[in-house]
Amino acid sequence: MAEYREIITKAVVAKGRKFTQSHHTICPPDYPSSILGCWIINHEYEATKVGKTVEVCGTYDVNIWYSHKDNTKTDVYCDTVEYKDIIKLKYRDNDCLDDKAVIAKVLQQPNACEAVISSSGNEIIVHVEREFLVEVIGETKLCVAIHPNGCKDDWHTGFEYEDDDDEYKKLNSDFIDSYDK
């Protein structure tokens, strides 16, 4: 009969994933005539576990290149946007001992899909997509069977390590020099 041991180790104890589409209203100083371009830069975020969810809080800069004054002038307007994504977790280990460490990975960086002038004409509405994968790391127990006789010294039998000095002699040692010529 085998003996068993409990081993405490760190492991991924829960995971979650979320794709988000959001809309941001940007108010440039001049009434826009047309949108010439829109891009997102300087994405920063932080993830924390809250109950059975992970909150990803972050910011990014929305840059909008637009024309104004009846398409006679152009300007770039930058606005920093804050967001909070709440990601539900799928638990794999409800009995973990410590599950406060969170790893958040960006699967899709915030991306401006569309920028349009609002019906009032003084605002720009930006449609943004982003996606996160989160993993919660916690301490958990593993139960392993112990072999009653321990490890044998011949555990490595079955692996064949042969010295093939003949193969090394066949190698062309001038290969690298001849390649440069």
Rosetta blueprint (number, residue, H / E / L):
1 M L
2 A L
3 E E
4 Y E
5 R E
6 E E
7 I E
8 I E
9 T E
10 K E
11 A E
12 V E
13 V E
14 A E
15 K E
16 G E
17 R E
18 K E
19 F E
20 T E
21 Q E
22 S E
23 H E
24 H E
25 T E
26 I E
27 C L
28 P L
29 P L
30 D L
31 Y L
32 P E
33 S E
34 S E
35 I E
36 L E
37 G E
38 C E
39 W E
40 I E
41 I E
42 N E
43 H E
44 E E
45 Y E
46 E E
47 A E
48 T E
49 K E
50 V E
51 G L
52 K L
53 T E
54 V E
55 E E
56 V E
57 C E
58 G E
59 T E
60 Y E
61 D E
62 V E
63 N E
64 I E
65 W E
66 Y E
67 S E
68 H E
69 K L
70 D L
71 N L
72 T L
73 K E
74 T E
75 D E
76 V E
77 Y E
78 C E
79 D E
80 T E
81 V E
82 E E
83 Y E
84 K E
85 D E
86 I E
87 I E
88 K E
89 L L
90 K E
91 Y E
92 R L
93 D L
94 N L
95 D L
96 C L
97 L L
98 D E
99 D E
100 K E
101 A E
102 V E
103 I E
104 A E
105 K E
106 V E
107 L E
108 Q E
109 Q E
110 P E
111 N E
112 A E
113 C E
114 E E
115 A E
116 V E
117 I E
118 S L
119 S L
120 S L
121 G L
122 N L
123 E L
124 I E
125 I E
126 V E
127 H E
128 V E
129 E E
130 R E
131 E E
132 F E
133 L E
134 V E
135 E E
136 V E
137 I E
138 G E
139 E E
140 T E
141 K E
142 L E
143 C E
144 V E
145 A E
146 I E
147 H L
148 P L
149 N L
150 G L
151 C L
152 K L
153 D L
154 D L
155 W L
156 H L
157 T L
158 G L
159 F L
160 E L
161 Y L
162 E L
163 D L
164 D L
165 D H
166 D H
167 E H
168 Y H
169 K H
170 K H
171 L L
172 N L
173 S L
174 D L
175 F H
176 I H
177 D H
178 S H
179 Y H
180 D H
181 K L
